[in-house]
Each structure stands twice: as C-alpha cells, then as structure tokens.
C-alpha cells in the first residue's frame, strides 16, 4: 500500500453501475418502463445499457453470468443499493407518484438531513435508492462544522405536495 496520502479529485463522479440480473426483460420493465430510464443500446441479447438524458449509460444490465439466477442471500456481501440522484424535490415527488400509481412497494422513505430518499428493490432484489440532495448550505452541521446526517421518517404526503406547486 502506498505511504503517500492520496485524495481522489473533487470533480470525480461515479459514472455508472452494471448489474447482474436474472431476466433482462423484467429488469428493463423496472428501470426503463417504471423508473423512466432510456434504452441507449442492446449489447447482444443479454445486455442493455440505459441512461438519463442521452448519456451512453448510467446503468448496465446483463445476464451474462446470472440468467435465471436468484438474488444473493440477505446477509451476504455485495451491493447494498444503487443511489439515483434526482435534480429537484419535485422530481423525487413525481417518481414517488409514479411508483405508487404502478402499485410498486417502497421498502422505506427517509429524511437524512442532507437528502430525502425513497428505498425500493428491483425485481432481482437489488436495493435502489431514489433521492434528491438539499442545497449544501442547508445541510445540518455540528459545532465544528462537520455534517451531521440522521435518519428520520420522510413525510410522503409533504413530498407529494411538491406536485401541486
């Protein structure tokens, strides 16, 4: 291990996630048809690349090693969730309404101080967080100026009221 302290550049972003799925059509029904991602391309019959806004891909879905497979056990290592950042609170409210209208079950909804988040699972049991960040100047800080995130229940009716504004 290198002895020099290294800090990743501040402009670094996580560009995409690539998920192993059991059924590509079922995964596309969730990510494309329910959440609204655009299909950018199919990579043969066993992989799809989807995105928001025309980017080459934010999410890759494949069945290369997982076709017909089962979700991993809950108490094992692996992906906890993929977090999808929405630009505004109103956008988060719109996807909440879409999920509710489709009868899709939420696993949870939390206010973290810095953000508000909806939690659900995709058809393969992968965790999905849909969230928006509050403006950084509104993040809760302690006396030393460090971020103090927390987890409190999210008022879903208040979130949905964004759609009336």
N, C-alpha and C positions, 0 to 999 in steps of 0.2 A: 504494500500500500504506500502511496506517495506521502512524504512527510510534509510537503508544502500544502498549506490550506488553500483550497480552491472553492470558489463560489460561482455557481452557474450564472451566466449573464442575465441581467434583469429582464431583457426582452425575450428570453427563452419561453416558449409555449409548448404544451403537449399538443401535438398536431392531430393525432387520430388514435383510435383504438381498433383492434382487429379481434373479433370474437369468433370462437368456435361454436357452431350451432348444430343442432340435430337435423333441422328441416329448414332449408333456405326459404321456401315459400312462406312458411309460418313466421320466420324471422322478419321477412320483408313486410308481411301483413302488419306486424307490430311497428317496426321502425319507419317504414315508408308510409303505410296506409293510416296508422293511428297517430304516430308522432309527427308525420309530415316531412320526413327527410326525402330528398330527391334521389332517384336511382341515377347514378352517373355512368355506370357500366357494369356489365356482367363479365366475369372472367371465367369463361367456360361455363359449364352447367352447375358448378359447385361453389362459386364465389360471386359476391356482389359488393359494389362499392357505392356508398350513399353519402350525401352531404347536405349542408345548408348553404344556400347562396352560390352554388356553382363551383365550390372548391372541389379539387379532384376527389377527395374523400375524407370525411370525418370518422366514418365507421366502415370497417370492412367486416363482412360476414362470410364465413366459409364452412363447408362441411368436409374439408379435406381429410381430417382425422377424427371427425365426430358425427358423421352421418348416422342417424338413428340412435345416437348415444343418449345417455341420461345425464341429468345435472350432477355435479360433484356433490358429495355429502356436505351438509351444512357446516359441520365442524372440521373443515379441512382448509388447507391453504388454497390461495387463488384470488381471483378478482373479488373485491368487496362490492364495488359498484363503479359504473361509468357515470361521470357527472357531466350533464349537458347544461351549459350556461345560456340562459335567455337574456336578451338585452334589456328588457324592462319588466317591471312588476305586472303590467298589463299583459305582456306576452305570456308570463307564467300563469296568469289568471285564464287566459284563452286556452292554454293546453290543459289546465285543470278542468275546464268546462268540457272540452273535447273528450277527455278521459272519462269523466262522469257520464256524458251523453252516450258513450260507447258501452257503458256498464263495466269498464275495466276497474279492477280493485287497486286501490292505493295500499301500500304497506305502512305508510306513515306520512306525516307532514310536520315539519319543524321550523321554528324561528331560531336561527343561530346567532342573532345579533348582527353579524356581518352579512347574512344572507337569509333568504327564506327558501325552503326546499320541500319538494314532493318526492316521495320514495315509492317505487314500484319494482316489480320483477318482470323481466321479459319472458317469453314463453319457454326459454331454456333455463330459467331460474337465475339468470344474471341480474344483479342489482342495478337499478337505474335511478339516478338522482336527477331531477329536473329542478333547476334553481335560478335565482337572479341574485346578484350582489347589490347590496345597498351602496350608495356612494361612499367612498372611503372616508370622507370627512365625518360620516355618521356612524362609523364603526365604534363599538364600545371599547374603551381603553381603561387600564388601571392607572394608579397614581404615577407610575414610572413611564406611562405612555405605551405599554405593551397591550396588544389586542387581547380582549377577554371574551372569547366565544363562549356560548352557552347553548343549551338545547331546551327549548320550551315549545309547547304545542303551538302550531300555526293555526290562526283563525281563518278557516277556509271561506267562510261567508264574507269576511272582510276582504280577503283576496279577490273573491269573485265580484265584489262591489267595484273593483277597478274597471270592469267591463261596462259599467254604467256611466263612467266619467267621459 
